[in-house]
Amino acid sequence: MDVELRQLRCFAAVVDEGTFTDAAIELRMSQAAVSRNIAALERTLGVRLVERTTRSVALTPSGERALTKARRILALLTDLERDARAGTGKVRIGYAWSALGEHTTEFQRQWAAAFPSVELQLIRSNSPTAGLTDGTTDFAILRRLPQAAAVEHVRVGEEKRYCAMASDDPLASRRSVTLAQIAAKPVAMDLRTGSTTLELWPEDGRPPQVVPIQDVDDWLTVIGSGAARGITAGSTAHQYRRRGVTYRPVRDAPPVPVFAAWAKKDPPQERERIVELLMGLYR
C-alpha cells in the first residue's frame, strides 16, 4: 500500500471545506491536483471515499471509516512536527486580510516584552482559517468565522467598518457614508474570507452587483479602477493605503468582530496569555 500524506491532507480538506474548490484554496493547490490526489487515494484503497456533486461532496460509508483513520494519522504527524519544533521558540500568527491594523506595532512590542524568548511571525494566509487547518500557522486573527469544526475561537475585540472607493468617487468628498449610498454601485467582496456579505443590507436595498475578488490586493485593484466600492474593517483601512483609493467610515454599519482562533487538536501553549494580550489592545 502506497498512501501518501498529501492524499490524506486533500481528503481531510475536502471534507472540512465542503468542496474541491475550497479545499484547493485552503491547501494552496489547484483543484485538479486535489482531485488527482483523492482519486489516487481511492485507487490505492480500492474503495470510493466521496460522492461528488457539482456543489458539494458527501462521504461514502467507506469514506467515513477512512476519514477517522486519516485524521488520526495527520494528528500524529502534527504531534511529530510540534515536538520537532519544541524549543525553537516561534509562534506563527496568521491573518487573511490584515493583521491588527493600528494595533499591530504595539502588539509586536508587547509580545517582545511578554515572550522575550519566543519569536513572533505574522503570516498572511488568504484561507478561511488563516492557515490553521493546513498547519502553516499556530494561531489566527479572523474577522469571519470559518465552517471548519476543528477550529476554536474567542472574540477579542471589534473594529469600525470603512468604505473603500476610488479617490474620484462622488462619495470621497464626504466625511462618512451610509450603506444605502455605497449600494448605488457594485460592491467588491471576498466571499470566502472577507468581513462583508450581502446580509449587511436589507433585501430591498442591496447593491446591484457583487464583484467577486480573491484577496485584498485584487480588492484594491478593482476599487482603485472605479469599477466597484468595498466595505472592510478598520484594520484594512489602516494597513493598506494605496494611491487612488480613499477610505470613509460607514456610519450605519455594525462593527466587525475580531476573533483569535486556534486548532482544537494543537492549541498554542501560551494561548491564554496571547488572548489576554489581544483583548488588552482592543479594550
Secondary structure, DSSP 8 states (H G I E B T S, - for coil): ----HHHHHHHHHHHHHSSHHHHHHHHTS-HHHHHHHHHHHHHHHTS--EEE-SS-EEE-HHHHHHHHHHHHHHHHHHHHHHHHHTTS-EEEEEESS-SSGGGHHHHHHHHHHH-TTSEEEEEE--STTTTTTTTS-SEEEESS--S-TTEEEEEEEEE-EEEEEETTSGGGGSS-B-HHHHTTS-EEE-TTT-S--GGGS-GGG--S-EEE-SSHHHHHHHHHTTS-BEEEEHHHHHH---TTEEEEEBTTS--EEEEEEEETTS--TTHHHHHHHHHHHH-
